[in-house]
């Protein structure tokens, strides 16, 4: 059986998972940057084990961007 990479992919938790990434982002009313950070953290090493560090770096980038925006630094 082919995995569905569009609707509820396993690397984001899967449809039947209470903590599927999109459900958590929506439940917590996260904005774009925080939502993307959660997304990259939740999938780190799951979508592509060779890109775990890249996913963590992306999450950090979004967190730093958000932090700069809330402390009114130049972004």
C-alpha positions in Angstrom: 0.0 0.0 0.0 1.4 3.4 -1.0 1.7 6.0 1.8 -0.3 9.2 1.3 2.1 12.0 1.3 -0.6 14.7 0.9 -3.4 13.9 3.3 -2.3 13.2 6.9 1.2 11.9 6.1 2.8 9.7 8.8 5.7 12.1 9.3 3.2 14.7 10.6 1.4 12.2 12.9 -1.3 10.6 10.7 -5.0 11.2 10.5 -5.9 9.1 13.5 -3.3 10.7 15.8 -4.8 13.2 18.3 -1.5 15.0 18.1 -1.2 15.2 14.4 0.9 18.3 13.7 -1.9 20.3 11.9 -4.3 19.6 14.7 -1.9 20.8 17.4 -1.1 24.0 15.4 -4.8 24.8 15.0 -5.7 23.9 18.6 -3.0 26.2 19.9 -3.9 29.0 17.4 -0.2 29.3 16.4 0.8 31.9 13.8 2.8 31.1 10.7 6.2 31.1 12.3 5.4 29.2 15.4 3.3 26.7 13.4 6.2 26.1 11.1 8.5 25.6 14.0 6.2 23.0 15.4 5.9 21.4 12.0 9.6 21.0 11.5 10.1 19.8 15.1 7.4 17.2 14.8 8.7 15.7 11.6 12.4 15.9 12.3 14.0 12.7 11.3 10.7 11.1 10.3 10.2 12.3 6.7 13.8 11.8 5.8 16.2 10.6 8.5 19.1 12.1 6.6 17.6 15.6 7.0 16.8 15.6 10.7 19.4 18.3 11.4 18.1 20.4 8.6 14.5 20.2 10.0 15.8 21.3 13.4 17.7 24.2 11.8 14.5 25.3 10.0 12.6 25.2 13.2 15.2 27.3 14.9 15.1 29.8 12.0 11.3 30.2 12.4 11.7 30.6 16.2 14.4 33.2 15.8 12.4 35.1 13.2 9.3 35.1 15.5 11.4 36.2 18.5 12.9 39.1 16.5 9.4 40.2 15.5 8.1 40.2 19.1 11.1 42.1 20.5 10.9 44.5 17.6 14.3 43.8 16.3 15.1 44.4 12.6 14.0 41.4 10.6 
